[in-house]
C-alpha cells in the first residue's frame, strides 16, 4: 500500500466505512487493519530446533534400550533388518 492509497482510505473511512473504503481503493481490509493496529504486535517465541522437540510417540529410554538389546542379541546378529 502506498501513501496515496493510505490517505484515500483514511479520508473515505469516516464517510463510507472502512470496508467500503478498502474496497474502493483495492486494499485488503486485513492489511489495512494490520498496518493501523493500535495494540503492539505480540512477541513470537523462538522456534525450537526439530531435534530439541519432544516427540509424543517416542519410546521411553528403558523401552528403547530393551528393543536395542533384543536386536543386538546373538539371535539377530547375522541378519539384515529386513530378515529380523
Backbone atoms as SQL, in Angstrom:
CREATE TABLE atoms (id INTEGER PRIMARY KEY, chain TEXT, resi INTEGER, resn TEXT, atom TEXT, x REAL, y REAL, z REAL);
INSERT INTO atoms VALUES
  (1, 'A', 1, 'UNK', 'N', 0.868, -1.168, 0.000),
  (2, 'A', 1, 'UNK', 'CA', 0.000, 0.000, 0.000),
  (3, 'A', 1, 'UNK', 'C', 0.909, 1.222, 0.000),
  (4, 'A', 2, 'UNK', 'N', 0.600, 2.147, -0.861),
  (5, 'A', 2, 'UNK', 'CA', 1.420, 3.355, -0.905),
  (6, 'A', 2, 'UNK', 'C', 0.743, 4.475, -0.115),
  (7, 'A', 3, 'UNK', 'N', 1.409, 5.593, -0.022),
  (8, 'A', 3, 'UNK', 'CA', 0.917, 6.706, 0.787),
  (9, 'A', 3, 'UNK', 'C', -0.387, 7.282, 0.249),
  (10, 'A', 4, 'UNK', 'N', -0.545, 7.317, -1.077),
  (11, 'A', 4, 'UNK', 'CA', -1.773, 7.862, -1.666),
  (12, 'A', 4, 'UNK', 'C', -2.974, 6.979, -1.333),
  (13, 'A', 5, 'UNK', 'N', -2.793, 5.682, -1.424),
  (14, 'A', 5, 'UNK', 'CA', -3.876, 4.754, -1.088),
  (15, 'A', 5, 'UNK', 'C', -4.201, 4.838, 0.392),
  (16, 'A', 6, 'UNK', 'N', -3.179, 4.926, 1.209),
  (17, 'A', 6, 'UNK', 'CA', -3.362, 5.043, 2.650),
  (18, 'A', 6, 'UNK', 'C', -4.160, 6.306, 2.989),
  (19, 'A', 7, 'UNK', 'N', -3.813, 7.399, 2.346),
  (20, 'A', 7, 'UNK', 'CA', -4.522, 8.661, 2.582),
  (21, 'A', 7, 'UNK', 'C', -5.965, 8.575, 2.101),
  (22, 'A', 8, 'UNK', 'N', -6.182, 7.904, 0.984),
  (23, 'A', 8, 'UNK', 'CA', -7.541, 7.771, 0.452),
  (24, 'A', 8, 'UNK', 'C', -8.420, 6.972, 1.392),
  (25, 'A', 9, 'UNK', 'N', -7.911, 5.871, 1.922),
  (26, 'A', 9, 'UNK', 'CA', -8.695, 5.061, 2.858),
  (27, 'A', 9, 'UNK', 'C', -8.963, 5.858, 4.128),
  (28, 'A', 10, 'UNK', 'N', -7.966, 6.582, 4.613),
  (29, 'A', 10, 'UNK', 'CA', -8.131, 7.395, 5.811),
  (30, 'A', 10, 'UNK', 'C', -9.199, 8.470, 5.612),
  (31, 'A', 11, 'UNK', 'N', -9.238, 9.058, 4.433),
  (32, 'A', 11, 'UNK', 'CA', -10.215, 10.104, 4.153),
  (33, 'A', 11, 'UNK', 'C', -11.623, 9.538, 3.941),
  (34, 'A', 12, 'UNK', 'N', -11.721, 8.394, 3.263),
  (35, 'A', 12, 'UNK', 'CA', -13.032, 7.817, 2.949),
  (36, 'A', 12, 'UNK', 'C', -13.669, 7.059, 4.115),
  (37, 'A', 13, 'UNK', 'N', -12.869, 6.466, 4.966),
  (38, 'A', 13, 'UNK', 'CA', -13.382, 5.595, 6.026),
  (39, 'A', 13, 'UNK', 'C', -14.427, 6.258, 6.925),
  (40, 'A', 14, 'UNK', 'N', -14.251, 7.498, 7.385),
  (41, 'A', 14, 'UNK', 'CA', -15.285, 8.099, 8.234),
  (42, 'A', 14, 'UNK', 'C', -16.615, 8.324, 7.506),
  (43, 'A', 15, 'UNK', 'N', -16.562, 8.485, 6.188),
  (44, 'A', 15, 'UNK', 'CA', -17.783, 8.753, 5.422),
  (45, 'A', 15, 'UNK', 'C', -18.524, 7.486, 5.007),
  (46, 'A', 16, 'UNK', 'N', -17.774, 6.503, 4.480),
  (47, 'A', 16, 'UNK', 'CA', -18.445, 5.317, 3.929),
  (48, 'A', 16, 'UNK', 'C', -18.094, 4.032, 4.667),
  (49, 'A', 17, 'UNK', 'N', -17.226, 4.115, 5.641),
  (50, 'A', 17, 'UNK', 'CA', -16.820, 2.935, 6.400),
  (51, 'A', 17, 'UNK', 'C', -15.514, 2.359, 5.876),
  (52, 'A', 18, 'UNK', 'N', -14.827, 1.678, 6.758),
  (53, 'A', 18, 'UNK', 'CA', -13.517, 1.130, 6.401),
  (54, 'A', 18, 'UNK', 'C', -13.639, 0.055, 5.327),
  (55, 'A', 19, 'UNK', 'N', -14.636, -0.813, 5.439),
  (56, 'A', 19, 'UNK', 'CA', -14.797, -1.892, 4.467),
  (57, 'A', 19, 'UNK', 'C', -14.995, -1.327, 3.055),
  (58, 'A', 20, 'UNK', 'N', -15.900, -0.373, 2.923),
  (59, 'A', 20, 'UNK', 'CA', -16.164, 0.220, 1.610),
  (60, 'A', 20, 'UNK', 'C', -14.960, 1.016, 1.107),
  (61, 'A', 21, 'UNK', 'N', -14.265, 1.708, 1.998),
  (62, 'A', 21, 'UNK', 'CA', -13.088, 2.479, 1.597),
  (63, 'A', 21, 'UNK', 'C', -11.984, 1.556, 1.098),
  (64, 'A', 22, 'UNK', 'N', -11.786, 0.453, 1.763),
  (65, 'A', 22, 'UNK', 'CA', -10.780, -0.514, 1.317),
  (66, 'A', 22, 'UNK', 'C', -11.178, -1.113, -0.027),
  (67, 'A', 23, 'UNK', 'N', -12.460, -1.437, -0.187),
  (68, 'A', 23, 'UNK', 'CA', -12.927, -1.990, -1.463),
  (69, 'A', 23, 'UNK', 'C', -12.764, -0.971, -2.588),
  (70, 'A', 24, 'UNK', 'N', -13.068, 0.283, -2.306),
  (71, 'A', 24, 'UNK', 'CA', -12.975, 1.323, -3.332),
  (72, 'A', 24, 'UNK', 'C', -11.535, 1.570, -3.787),
  (73, 'A', 25, 'UNK', 'N', -10.589, 1.391, -2.885),
  (74, 'A', 25, 'UNK', 'CA', -9.181, 1.639, -3.232),
  (75, 'A', 25, 'UNK', 'C', -8.436, 0.364, -3.610),
  (76, 'A', 26, 'UNK', 'N', -9.126, -0.776, -3.513),
  (77, 'A', 26, 'UNK', 'CA', -8.477, -2.038, -3.854),
  (78, 'A', 26, 'UNK', 'C', -7.496, -2.513, -2.806),
  (79, 'A', 27, 'UNK', 'N', -7.739, -2.148, -1.569),
  (80, 'A', 27, 'UNK', 'CA', -6.858, -2.511, -0.460),
  (81, 'A', 27, 'UNK', 'C', -7.507, -3.631, 0.351),
  (82, 'A', 28, 'UNK', 'N', -6.711, -4.564, 0.785),
  (83, 'A', 28, 'UNK', 'CA', -7.212, -5.626, 1.642),
  (84, 'A', 28, 'UNK', 'C', -7.513, -5.069, 3.031),
  (85, 'A', 29, 'UNK', 'N', -8.685, -5.424, 3.573),
  (86, 'A', 29, 'UNK', 'CA', -9.028, -4.965, 4.924),
  (87, 'A', 29, 'UNK', 'C', -8.030, -5.468, 5.959),
  (88, 'A', 30, 'UNK', 'N', -7.617, -6.719, 5.804),
  (89, 'A', 30, 'UNK', 'CA', -6.670, -7.292, 6.765),
  (90, 'A', 30, 'UNK', 'C', -5.365, -6.503, 6.767),
  (91, 'A', 31, 'UNK', 'N', -4.896, -6.134, 5.584),
  (92, 'A', 31, 'UNK', 'CA', -3.664, -5.342, 5.500),
  (93, 'A', 31, 'UNK', 'C', -3.853, -3.972, 6.141),
  (94, 'A', 32, 'UNK', 'N', -4.998, -3.371, 5.884),
  (95, 'A', 32, 'UNK', 'CA', -5.288, -2.053, 6.457),
  (96, 'A', 32, 'UNK', 'C', -5.258, -2.114, 7.985),
  (97, 'A', 33, 'UNK', 'N', -5.992, -3.069, 8.532),
  (98, 'A', 33, 'UNK', 'CA', -6.050, -3.169, 9.991),
  (99, 'A', 33, 'UNK', 'C', -4.704, -3.570, 10.588),
  (100, 'A', 34, 'UNK', 'N', -3.960, -4.409, 9.903),
  (101, 'A', 34, 'UNK', 'CA', -2.651, -4.820, 10.420),
  (102, 'A', 34, 'UNK', 'C', -1.701, -3.618, 10.474),
  (103, 'A', 35, 'UNK', 'N', -1.731, -2.763, 9.450),
  (104, 'A', 35, 'UNK', 'CA', -0.861, -1.591, 9.431),
  (105, 'A', 35, 'UNK', 'C', -1.293, -0.507, 10.413),
  (106, 'A', 36, 'UNK', 'N', -2.567, -0.462, 10.731),
  (107, 'A', 36, 'UNK', 'CA', -3.076, 0.583, 11.616),
  (108, 'A', 36, 'UNK', 'C', -3.480, 0.025, 12.983),
  (109, 'A', 37, 'UNK', 'N', -2.810, -1.005, 13.381),
  (110, 'A', 37, 'UNK', 'CA', -3.062, -1.664, 14.657),
  (111, 'A', 37, 'UNK', 'C', -2.731, -0.719, 15.807),
  (112, 'A', 38, 'UNK', 'N', -3.611, -0.715, 16.813),
  (113, 'A', 38, 'UNK', 'CA', -3.395, 0.137, 17.976),
  (114, 'A', 38, 'UNK', 'C', -2.559, -0.609, 19.011),
  (115, 'A', 39, 'UNK', 'N', -2.816, -1.889, 19.175),
  (116, 'A', 39, 'UNK', 'CA', -2.075, -2.682, 20.150),
  (117, 'A', 39, 'UNK', 'C', -0.740, -3.115, 19.556),
  (118, 'A', 40, 'UNK', 'N', 0.263, -3.330, 20.387),
  (119, 'A', 40, 'UNK', 'CA', 1.551, -3.775, 19.853),
  (120, 'A', 40, 'UNK', 'C', 1.461, -5.220, 19.353),
  (121, 'A', 41, 'UNK', 'N', 2.326, -5.547, 18.432),
  (122, 'A', 41, 'UNK', 'CA', 2.384, -6.901, 17.897),
  (123, 'A', 41, 'UNK', 'C', 2.856, -7.832, 19.004),
  (124, 'A', 42, 'UNK', 'N', 2.152, -8.957, 19.225),
  (125, 'A', 42, 'UNK', 'CA', 2.590, -9.870, 20.281),
  (126, 'A', 42, 'UNK', 'C', 3.949, -10.487, 19.939),
  (127, 'A', 43, 'UNK', 'N', 4.799, -10.691, 20.940),
  (128, 'A', 43, 'UNK', 'CA', 6.118, -11.262, 20.662),
  (129, 'A', 43, 'UNK', 'C', 6.007, -12.723, 20.231),
  (130, 'A', 44, 'UNK', 'N', 6.887, -13.130, 19.345),
  (131, 'A', 44, 'UNK', 'CA', 6.907, -14.518, 18.895),
  (132, 'A', 44, 'UNK', 'C', 7.975, -15.282, 19.649),
  (133, 'A', 45, 'UNK', 'N', 7.646, -16.535, 19.959),
  (134, 'A', 45, 'UNK', 'CA', 8.644, -17.382, 20.603),
  (135, 'A', 45, 'UNK', 'C', 9.681, -17.811, 19.582),
  (136, 'A', 46, 'UNK', 'N', 10.880, -18.017, 20.059),
  (137, 'A', 46, 'UNK', 'CA', 11.939, -18.523, 19.197),
  (138, 'A', 46, 'UNK', 'C', 11.603, -19.980, 18.867),
  (139, 'A', 47, 'UNK', 'N', 11.566, -20.358, 17.587),
  (140, 'A', 47, 'UNK', 'CA', 11.203, -21.736, 17.254),
  (141, 'A', 47, 'UNK', 'C', 12.251, -22.725, 17.756),
  (142, 'A', 48, 'UNK', 'N', 11.780, -23.856, 18.239),
  (143, 'A', 48, 'UNK', 'CA', 12.678, -24.898, 18.734),
  (144, 'A', 48, 'UNK', 'C', 13.182, -25.725, 17.562),
  (145, 'A', 49, 'UNK', 'N', 14.437, -26.109, 17.622),
  (146, 'A', 49, 'UNK', 'CA', 15.001, -26.963, 16.589),
  (147, 'A', 49, 'UNK', 'C', 14.323, -28.332, 16.661),
  (148, 'A', 50, 'UNK', 'N', 14.195, -28.982, 15.522),
  (149, 'A', 50, 'UNK', 'CA', 13.491, -30.270, 15.451),
  (150, 'A', 50, 'UNK', 'C', 14.057, -31.290, 16.441),
  (151, 'A', 51, 'UNK', 'N', 15.369, -31.347, 16.590),
  (152, 'A', 51, 'UNK', 'CA', 15.962, -32.349, 17.483),
  (153, 'A', 51, 'UNK', 'C', 15.721, -32.022, 18.954),
  (154, 'A', 52, 'UNK', 'N', 15.360, -30.774, 19.271),
  (155, 'A', 52, 'UNK', 'CA', 15.115, -30.394, 20.659),
  (156, 'A', 52, 'UNK', 'C', 13.665, -30.605, 21.089),
  (157, 'A', 53, 'UNK', 'N', 12.785, -30.871, 20.148),
  (158, 'A', 53, 'UNK', 'CA', 11.377, -31.064, 20.476),
  (159, 'A', 53, 'UNK', 'C', 11.129, -32.472, 21.003),
  (160, 'A', 54, 'UNK', 'N', 10.259, -32.573, 21.973),
  (161, 'A', 54, 'UNK', 'CA', 9.883, -33.881, 22.497),
  (162, 'A', 54, 'UNK', 'C', 8.890, -34.523, 21.537),
  (163, 'A', 55, 'UNK', 'N', 9.174, -35.727, 21.117),
  (164, 'A', 55, 'UNK', 'CA', 8.271, -36.436, 20.214),
  (165, 'A', 55, 'UNK', 'C', 7.269, -37.230, 21.047),
  (166, 'A', 56, 'UNK', 'N', 5.965, -37.000, 20.873),
  (167, 'A', 56, 'UNK', 'CA', 4.962, -37.618, 21.730),
  (168, 'A', 56, 'UNK', 'C', 4.893, -39.141, 21.618),
  (169, 'A', 57, 'UNK', 'N', 5.254, -39.699, 20.470),
  (170, 'A', 57, 'UNK', 'CA', 5.169, -41.152, 20.315),
  (171, 'A', 57, 'UNK', 'C', 6.518, -41.852, 20.459),
  (172, 'A', 58, 'UNK', 'N', 7.523, -41.129, 20.905),
  (173, 'A', 58, 'UNK', 'CA', 8.849, -41.723, 21.052),
  (174, 'A', 58, 'UNK', 'C', 8.864, -42.724, 22.204),
  (175, 'A', 59, 'UNK', 'N', 9.711, -43.726, 22.059),
  (176, 'A', 59, 'UNK', 'CA', 9.859, -44.713, 23.129),
  (177, 'A', 59, 'UNK', 'C', 10.553, -44.090, 24.329),
  (178, 'A', 60, 'UNK', 'N', 10.171, -44.567, 25.489),
  (179, 'A', 60, 'UNK', 'CA', 10.863, -44.154, 26.705),
  (180, 'A', 60, 'UNK', 'C', 12.282, -44.732, 26.643),
  (181, 'A', 61, 'UNK', 'N', 13.234, -44.132, 27.332),
  (182, 'A', 61, 'UNK', 'CA', 14.614, -44.642, 27.276),
  (183, 'A', 61, 'UNK', 'C', 14.718, -46.129, 27.635),
  (184, 'A', 62, 'UNK', 'N', 13.958, -46.595, 28.612),
  (185, 'A', 62, 'UNK', 'CA', 14.013, -48.012, 29.001),
  (186, 'A', 62, 'UNK', 'C', 13.465, -48.900, 27.877),
  (187, 'A', 63, 'UNK', 'N', 12.378, -48.462, 27.224),
  (188, 'A', 63, 'UNK', 'CA', 11.807, -49.238, 26.123),
  (189, 'A', 63, 'UNK', 'C', 12.779, -49.292, 24.942),
  (190, 'A', 64, 'UNK', 'N', 13.398, -48.157, 24.655),
  (191, 'A', 64, 'UNK', 'CA', 14.364, -48.093, 23.551),
  (192, 'A', 64, 'UNK', 'C', 15.533, -49.040, 23.808),
  (193, 'A', 65, 'UNK', 'N', 16.023, -49.052, 25.028),
  (194, 'A', 65, 'UNK', 'CA', 17.151, -49.925, 25.355),
  (195, 'A', 65, 'UNK', 'C', 16.751, -51.389, 25.266),
  (196, 'A', 66, 'UNK', 'N', 15.516, -51.712, 25.671),
  (197, 'A', 66, 'UNK', 'CA', 15.043, -53.093, 25.590),
  (198, 'A', 66, 'UNK', 'C', 14.985, -53.558, 24.130),
  (199, 'A', 67, 'UNK', 'N', 14.508, -52.717, 23.237),
  (200, 'A', 67, 'UNK', 'CA', 14.451, -53.069, 21.810),
  (201, 'A', 67, 'UNK', 'C', 15.863, -53.250, 21.268),
  (202, 'A', 68, 'UNK', 'N', 16.770, -52.329, 21.599),
  (203, 'A', 68, 'UNK', 'CA', 18.147, -52.449, 21.126),
  (204, 'A', 68, 'UNK', 'C', 18.833, -53.706, 21.665),
  (205, 'A', 69, 'UNK', 'N', 18.560, -54.069, 22.905),
  (206, 'A', 69, 'UNK', 'CA', 19.145, -55.284, 23.477),
  (207, 'A', 69, 'UNK', 'C', 18.705, -56.513, 22.702),
  (208, 'A', 70, 'UNK', 'N', 17.429, -56.562, 22.323),
  (209, 'A', 70, 'UNK', 'CA', 16.929, -57.704, 21.552),
  (210, 'A', 70, 'UNK', 'C', 17.564, -57.719, 20.169),
  (211, 'A', 71, 'UNK', 'N', 17.632, -56.577, 19.517),
  (212, 'A', 71, 'UNK', 'CA', 18.194, -56.529, 18.167),
  (213, 'A', 71, 'UNK', 'C', 19.693, -56.819, 18.139),
  (214, 'A', 72, 'UNK', 'N', 20.394, -56.526, 19.211),
  (215, 'A', 72, 'UNK', 'CA', 21.826, -56.792, 19.272),
  (216, 'A', 72, 'UNK', 'C', 22.152, -58.176, 19.845),
  (217, 'A', 73, 'UNK', 'N', 21.146, -58.945, 20.162),
  (218, 'A', 73, 'UNK', 'CA', 21.375, -60.276, 20.736),
  (219, 'A', 73, 'UNK', 'C', 21.917, -61.221, 19.660),
  (220, 'A', 74, 'UNK', 'N', 22.436, -62.361, 20.088),
  (221, 'A', 74, 'UNK', 'CA', 23.021, -63.343, 19.170),
  (222, 'A', 74, 'UNK', 'C', 21.989, -63.859, 18.173),
  (223, 'A', 75, 'UNK', 'N', 20.746, -63.881, 18.554),
  (224, 'A', 75, 'UNK', 'CA', 19.673, -64.384, 17.693),
  (225, 'A', 75, 'UNK', 'C', 19.594, -63.597, 16.382),
  (226, 'A', 76, 'UNK', 'N', 19.835, -62.296, 16.433),
  (227, 'A', 76, 'UNK', 'CA', 19.722, -61.443, 15.260),
  (228, 'A', 76, 'UNK', 'C', 21.077, -60.953, 14.735),
  (229, 'A', 77, 'UNK', 'N', 22.176, -61.460, 15.233),
  (230, 'A', 77, 'UNK', 'CA', 23.498, -60.918, 14.922),
  (231, 'A', 77, 'UNK', 'C', 23.843, -61.000, 13.431),
  (232, 'A', 78, 'UNK', 'N', 23.511, -62.033, 12.731),
  (233, 'A', 78, 'UNK', 'CA', 23.910, -62.183, 11.329),
  (234, 'A', 78, 'UNK', 'C', 22.823, -61.834, 10.342),
  (235, 'A', 79, 'UNK', 'N', 21.733, -61.221, 10.776),
  (236, 'A', 79, 'UNK', 'CA', 20.610, -60.944, 9.891),
  (237, 'A', 79, 'UNK', 'C', 20.542, -59.469, 9.503),
  (238, 'A', 80, 'UNK', 'N', 20.014, -59.231, 8.312),
  (239, 'A', 80, 'UNK', 'CA', 19.774, -57.845, 7.915),
  (240, 'A', 80, 'UNK', 'C', 18.480, -57.366, 8.594),
  (241, 'A', 81, 'UNK', 'N', 18.222, -56.071, 8.626),
  (242, 'A', 81, 'UNK', 'CA', 16.998, -55.574, 9.264),
  (243, 'A', 81, 'UNK', 'C', 15.729, -56.172, 8.653),
  (244, 'A', 82, 'UNK', 'N', 15.715, -56.425, 7.351),
  (245, 'A', 82, 'UNK', 'CA', 14.525, -56.998, 6.723),
  (246, 'A', 82, 'UNK', 'C', 14.296, -58.439, 7.176),
  (247, 'A', 83, 'UNK', 'N', 15.355, -59.172, 7.425),
  (248, 'A', 83, 'UNK', 'CA', 15.232, -60.571, 7.838),
  (249, 'A', 83, 'UNK', 'C', 14.857, -60.694, 9.307),
  (250, 'A', 84, 'UNK', 'N', 15.191, -59.692, 10.087),
  (251, 'A', 84, 'UNK', 'CA', 14.924, -59.749, 11.524),
  (252, 'A', 84, 'UNK', 'C', 13.449, -59.570, 11.704);
